[in-house]
């Protein structure tokens, strides 16, 4: 095992331990969620109550990752979000929802090559990725596109075939342009898909316009992700067992 592999393993273990070492009430709540005896706090988190997987939320800084974690994945108004910083320049947040673990990671910004390699290992360990793009950050759209392609094209990036959800965020401001003083025209979902979609032919992906403040598009976007993850898990189980998955099966594991 290389030094990078060891650091990656320790970093994942650290954040997983941190999300588990919460209050007794939090641990009991997650156990009840897993067994279907308790409903998660938000409509988005409830979609993953019966799943065991790890999902990465990523994007450039200020795109809306922490807002998503706090409003739609946290079980207690953001207080169960933990942060792991394995080294200077790489910040990872995590929140547990039953057996599902959501990560939040900033990318971009001209960081070192070593950081980029470690980031790719984080993606490789996840079952799906959610890329958040600020529709008002036109100047950095090329950087966001480059980072997204790096996630899916790097040999040590996201698992091949893993669902990829791209959220073109802050649409509330786009519909109310007077509330956002800027000379730039906001980025449309069609524009982002037009530029990036042709490079994602081999991936199961979806572009969605969202607003993390108002909630517009958020639930529908994560419904698609939940369905994609469930379908992928059922296909894998069917290949392994050689028989169709029982429709009554409740718990889906992607581990």
C-alpha positions as CSV (number, residue, x, y, z in Angstrom):
1,X,0.0,0.0,0.0
2,X,1.4,3.4,-1.0
3,X,1.6,6.4,1.3
4,X,-1.3,8.0,-0.7
5,X,-3.4,4.9,-0.3
6,X,-2.7,4.9,3.4
7,X,-3.6,8.6,3.8
8,X,-6.8,8.0,1.8
9,X,-7.8,5.1,4.0
10,X,-7.2,7.0,7.2
11,X,-9.0,10.0,5.9
12,X,-12.1,8.1,5.0
13,X,-12.0,6.2,8.3
14,X,-11.7,9.5,10.2
15,X,-14.7,11.1,8.7
16,X,-16.8,7.9,9.0
17,X,-15.8,7.6,12.7
18,X,-16.7,11.3,13.3
19,X,-20.2,10.9,11.8
20,X,-20.8,7.8,14.0
21,X,-19.4,9.3,17.2
22,X,-22.4,11.5,17.9
23,X,-24.9,11.6,20.7
24,X,-26.6,8.4,21.9
25,X,-29.9,9.9,20.6
26,X,-28.3,10.4,17.1
27,X,-27.1,6.8,17.0
28,X,-30.4,5.4,18.1
29,X,-32.2,7.6,15.5
30,X,-30.0,6.2,12.7
31,X,-30.6,2.6,13.9
32,X,-34.3,3.2,13.8
33,X,-34.0,4.8,10.3
34,X,-32.2,1.8,9.0
35,X,-34.9,-0.6,10.3
36,X,-37.7,1.5,9.0
37,X,-39.0,2.6,12.4
38,X,-38.1,6.2,12.1
39,X,-38.4,8.7,9.2
40,X,-35.5,11.0,8.3
41,X,-35.8,14.7,8.9
42,X,-36.2,15.9,5.3
43,X,-37.9,14.8,2.1
44,X,-34.5,14.4,0.5
45,X,-32.9,12.4,3.3
46,X,-36.0,10.1,3.5
47,X,-35.3,9.0,0.0
48,X,-32.2,7.2,1.3
49,X,-33.5,5.7,4.5
50,X,-33.4,2.2,3.0
51,X,-30.1,2.5,1.3
52,X,-26.5,2.0,2.4
53,X,-24.2,4.1,0.2
54,X,-21.8,7.0,0.1
55,X,-22.6,10.1,-2.0
56,X,-20.2,13.0,-2.7
57,X,-21.5,16.5,-3.1
58,X,-18.8,18.6,-4.8
59,X,-18.2,21.8,-6.7
60,X,-16.3,25.1,-6.5
61,X,-16.5,27.1,-3.4
62,X,-19.8,29.0,-2.6
63,X,-21.8,26.8,-5.1
64,X,-24.2,25.6,-2.3
65,X,-22.8,22.3,-1.0
66,X,-23.0,23.2,2.7
67,X,-26.5,24.6,2.3
68,X,-27.6,21.3,0.7
69,X,-26.0,19.3,3.6
70,X,-27.5,21.5,6.3
71,X,-31.1,21.8,4.8
72,X,-31.6,18.5,3.1
73,X,-29.4,15.8,4.5
74,X,-28.8,16.9,8.2
75,X,-31.1,15.2,10.7
76,X,-30.8,18.1,13.2
77,X,-30.6,21.5,11.4
78,X,-26.9,21.1,10.4
79,X,-25.6,20.2,13.9
80,X,-24.6,16.7,12.9
81,X,-22.3,17.8,10.1
82,X,-18.7,17.1,10.9
83,X,-15.5,18.3,9.1
84,X,-12.4,16.3,8.5
85,X,-9.2,18.1,7.3
86,X,-6.6,15.4,6.6
87,X,-4.1,18.0,5.3
88,X,-4.0,21.7,4.6
89,X,-5.9,22.6,1.4
90,X,-8.5,19.8,1.5
91,X,-11.7,20.3,3.4
92,X,-14.3,17.5,3.6
93,X,-17.6,17.7,5.4
94,X,-19.8,14.7,6.3
95,X,-23.3,13.9,7.5
96,X,-24.9,10.6,8.2
97,X,-28.5,9.7,7.3
98,X,-29.3,6.2,8.5
99,X,-26.8,4.0,6.6
100,X,-26.1,6.7,3.9
101,X,-23.1,9.0,4.3
102,X,-23.1,12.3,2.4
103,X,-19.7,14.1,1.9
104,X,-19.2,17.7,0.9
105,X,-15.9,18.7,-0.8
106,X,-14.7,21.9,-2.3
107,X,-12.6,21.5,-5.5
108,X,-10.8,23.8,-7.8
109,X,-8.6,26.8,-6.9
110,X,-5.2,25.7,-8.3
111,X,-4.5,23.2,-5.5
112,X,-1.5,20.9,-5.6
113,X,-1.4,17.8,-7.7
114,X,-1.2,15.7,-4.5
115,X,-4.5,17.1,-3.4
116,X,-6.1,16.3,-6.7
117,X,-5.0,12.6,-6.5
118,X,-6.4,12.3,-3.0
119,X,-9.7,13.9,-4.1
120,X,-10.0,11.3,-6.9
121,X,-9.6,8.6,-4.3
122,X,-12.5,10.0,-2.3
123,X,-14.6,9.9,-5.4
124,X,-13.5,6.4,-6.2
125,X,-14.8,5.3,-2.7
126,X,-18.3,6.8,-3.3
127,X,-21.3,5.3,-5.1
128,X,-22.5,8.5,-6.7
129,X,-21.4,12.1,-7.2
130,X,-23.4,15.4,-7.1
131,X,-21.7,18.3,-8.8
132,X,-23.1,21.7,-7.9
133,X,-22.6,24.7,-10.2
134,X,-23.4,28.3,-9.3
135,X,-25.4,29.6,-12.3
136,X,-24.1,33.1,-11.6
137,X,-20.5,32.2,-11.6
138,X,-20.0,32.4,-15.3
139,X,-16.3,33.4,-15.1
140,X,-15.5,30.0,-13.4
141,X,-17.7,27.8,-15.6
142,X,-14.7,26.5,-17.6
143,X,-13.0,25.6,-14.3
144,X,-16.2,23.8,-13.0
145,X,-16.4,21.9,-16.3
146,X,-12.7,20.9,-16.1
147,X,-13.2,19.7,-12.6
148,X,-16.3,17.7,-13.5
149,X,-14.5,16.0,-16.4
150,X,-11.5,15.2,-14.2
151,X,-13.8,13.5,-11.7
152,X,-15.2,11.1,-14.4
153,X,-12.3,10.7,-16.7
154,X,-9.4,10.2,-14.2
155,X,-8.4,6.6,-13.8
156,X,-8.8,6.9,-10.1
157,X,-11.9,9.0,-10.2
158,X,-15.6,8.1,-9.8
159,X,-16.5,4.5,-10.3
160,X,-17.4,3.7,-13.9
161,X,-21.2,3.6,-14.2
162,X,-21.9,5.5,-10.9
163,X,-24.7,8.0,-11.2
164,X,-23.7,11.6,-11.7
165,X,-26.1,14.4,-10.8
166,X,-25.3,18.0,-11.9
167,X,-27.2,20.7,-10.2
168,X,-27.2,24.2,-11.8
169,X,-27.9,26.0,-8.6
170,X,-29.2,29.4,-7.4
171,X,-32.0,29.6,-9.9
172,X,-34.0,31.8,-7.7
173,X,-31.6,34.6,-8.4
174,X,-31.8,33.9,-12.1
175,X,-35.6,34.3,-12.1
176,X,-35.2,37.5,-10.1
177,X,-32.2,39.2,-11.7
178,X,-32.6,42.5,-9.9
179,X,-31.8,40.8,-6.7
180,X,-28.3,39.8,-8.0
181,X,-26.3,42.9,-9.0
182,X,-24.0,41.7,-11.8
183,X,-23.2,42.4,-15.3
184,X,-23.0,38.7,-16.2
185,X,-25.9,36.7,-17.7
186,X,-26.7,33.6,-15.6
187,X,-25.8,30.2,-16.9
188,X,-28.7,28.1,-18.0
189,X,-29.0,24.4,-17.4
190,X,-29.2,23.8,-21.2
191,X,-25.9,25.7,-21.6
192,X,-24.1,23.6,-19.1
193,X,-25.4,20.4,-20.5
194,X,-24.6,21.5,-24.1
195,X,-20.9,22.1,-23.1
196,X,-20.4,19.1,-20.8
197,X,-23.0,16.5,-21.8
198,X,-21.2,15.3,-24.9
199,X,-18.2,14.2,-22.7
200,X,-20.5,12.1,-20.4
201,X,-21.8,9.7,-23.0
202,X,-20.6,6.7,-21.0
203,X,-22.2,7.9,-17.8
204,X,-25.6,7.8,-16.2
205,X,-26.1,11.5,-15.6
206,X,-28.8,14.1,-15.2
207,X,-28.7,18.0,-15.3
208,X,-31.2,19.8,-13.1
209,X,-32.0,23.4,-12.4
210,X,-32.2,23.9,-8.6
211,X,-32.2,26.4,-5.8
212,X,-31.0,25.3,-2.4
213,X,-32.6,28.2,-0.6
214,X,-36.2,27.8,-1.9
215,X,-35.9,24.1,-2.5
216,X,-36.9,24.3,-6.2
217,X,-35.9,21.2,-8.1
218,X,-34.0,19.6,-5.1
219,X,-36.4,16.8,-4.2
220,X,-36.9,15.8,-7.9
221,X,-33.2,15.8,-8.5
222,X,-32.5,13.5,-5.6
223,X,-35.4,11.3,-6.5
224,X,-33.6,10.6,-9.8
225,X,-30.4,9.9,-7.9
226,X,-32.1,7.5,-5.5
227,X,-33.7,5.7,-8.4
228,X,-30.4,5.4,-10.3
229,X,-28.6,4.1,-7.3
230,X,-31.4,1.6,-6.5
231,X,-31.4,0.4,-10.1
232,X,-27.6,0.0,-10.2
233,X,-27.7,-2.0,-7.0
234,X,-30.5,-4.3,-8.2
235,X,-28.6,-4.9,-11.5
236,X,-25.5,-5.8,-9.6
237,X,-27.4,-8.2,-7.3
238,X,-29.2,-9.8,-10.3
239,X,-25.8,-10.4,-12.0
240,X,-24.4,-11.9,-8.8
241,X,-27.4,-14.2,-8.1
242,X,-28.6,-14.8,-11.6
243,X,-32.2,-14.1,-10.6
244,X,-34.4,-11.0,-10.5
245,X,-34.4,-9.0,-7.3
246,X,-37.4,-9.6,-5.1
247,X,-39.7,-6.5,-5.3
248,X,-40.4,-6.8,-1.6
249,X,-36.7,-6.3,-0.8
250,X,-36.5,-3.1,1.2
251,X,-32.9,-2.5,2.0
252,X,-30.5,-1.7,-0.8
253,X,-26.8,-1.9,-0.1
254,X,-24.1,-0.5,-2.4
255,X,-21.2,-1.3,-0.2
